[in-house]
Amino acid sequence: ACYRQVNPKYNRYQMISSKLMGKQSYPHYRDTKVLSSNGS
């Protein structure tokens, strides 16, 4: 969430990298998925 406000482009790059390297590489991305699951 923080990265989006600071720099949307940088966040997009991280999301793409996370897909290529693996979501494990980005803890904040993993946390987002966990929060989404709990929210649902």
Backbone as CSV, one residue per row, in Angstrom:
resi,resn,N_x,N_y,N_z,CA_x,CA_y,CA_z,C_x,C_y,C_z
1,ALA,0.851,-1.201,0.000,0.000,0.000,0.000,0.881,1.244,0.000
2,CYS,1.871,1.239,0.868,2.769,2.399,0.973,3.471,2.657,-0.354
3,TYR,3.941,1.572,-0.991,4.692,1.739,-2.228,3.818,2.385,-3.303
4,ARG,2.534,2.068,-3.308,1.657,2.628,-4.344,1.605,4.147,-4.214
5,GLN,1.451,4.628,-2.975,1.352,6.072,-2.777,2.666,6.755,-3.133
6,VAL,3.767,6.116,-2.776,5.080,6.720,-3.024,5.408,6.707,-4.513
7,ASN,5.280,5.549,-5.137,5.650,5.447,-6.548,4.915,4.281,-7.210
8,PRO,3.844,4.567,-7.949,3.051,3.515,-8.610,3.885,2.672,-9.563
9,LYS,4.772,3.317,-10.326,5.594,2.580,-11.287,6.477,1.574,-10.567
10,TYR,7.072,2.001,-9.449,7.957,1.113,-8.703,7.172,-0.082,-8.181
11,ASN,5.944,0.181,-7.746,5.109,-0.909,-7.235,4.803,-1.895,-8.346
12,ARG,4.490,-1.396,-9.538,4.195,-2.289,-10.668,5.407,-3.149,-10.974
13,TYR,6.590,-2.535,-10.920,7.813,-3.281,-11.204,7.989,-4.388,-10.177
14,GLN,7.691,-4.094,-8.916,7.827,-5.109,-7.866,6.846,-6.244,-8.098
15,MET,5.640,-5.904,-8.488,4.623,-6.931,-8.716,5.070,-7.861,-9.842
16,ILE,5.608,-7.281,-10.918,6.081,-8.096,-12.042,7.241,-8.975,-11.592
17,SER,8.176,-8.381,-10.850,9.339,-9.130,-10.383,8.889,-10.255,-9.463
18,SER,7.888,-9.973,-8.632,7.413,-10.986,-7.686,6.871,-12.185,-8.454
19,LYS,6.211,-11.940,-9.583,5.673,-13.047,-10.378,6.808,-13.863,-10.976
20,LEU,7.852,-13.169,-11.458,8.966,-13.861,-12.103,9.806,-14.610,-11.073
21,MET,10.182,-13.926,-9.999,11.074,-14.515,-9.000,10.308,-15.360,-7.992
22,GLY,9.062,-15.018,-7.771,8.276,-15.739,-6.771,7.747,-14.789,-5.721
23,LYS,6.488,-14.959,-5.341,5.872,-14.044,-4.384,6.628,-14.015,-3.050
24,GLN,7.349,-15.101,-2.745,8.075,-15.152,-1.483,9.102,-14.023,-1.383
25,SER,9.609,-13.582,-2.534,10.650,-12.550,-2.539,10.144,-11.253,-1.911
26,TYR,8.833,-11.019,-1.979,8.308,-9.757,-1.462,7.337,-10.001,-0.309
27,PRO,7.822,-9.820,0.925,6.994,-10.054,2.109,5.747,-9.166,2.100
28,HIS,5.895,-7.890,1.708,4.756,-6.978,1.735,3.674,-7.482,0.779
29,TYR,4.082,-8.076,-0.339,3.106,-8.612,-1.283,2.393,-9.802,-0.660
30,ARG,3.171,-10.628,0.039,2.584,-11.811,0.686,1.608,-11.358,1.766
31,ASP,1.997,-10.330,2.524,1.127,-9.831,3.581,-0.192,-9.350,2.992
32,THR,-0.114,-8.724,1.818,-1.331,-8.212,1.181,-2.280,-9.362,0.872
33,LYS,-1.733,-10.462,0.367,-2.575,-11.620,0.040,-3.206,-12.167,1.305
34,VAL,-2.430,-12.228,2.377,-2.947,-12.761,3.647,-4.081,-11.881,4.142
35,LEU,-3.874,-10.561,4.097,-4.896,-9.628,4.563,-6.154,-9.783,3.712
36,SER,-5.977,-9.935,2.399,-7.118,-10.079,1.508,-7.898,-11.346,1.858
37,SER,-7.180,-12.421,2.133,-7.835,-13.686,2.465,-8.622,-13.537,3.756
38,ASN,-8.012,-12.880,4.732,-8.701,-12.695,6.011,-9.911,-11.800,5.832
39,GLY,-9.772,-10.767,5.002,-10.870,-9.836,4.769,-12.041,-10.556,4.123
40,SER,-11.743,-11.448,3.187,-12.799,-12.170,2.504,-13.493,-13.094,3.498
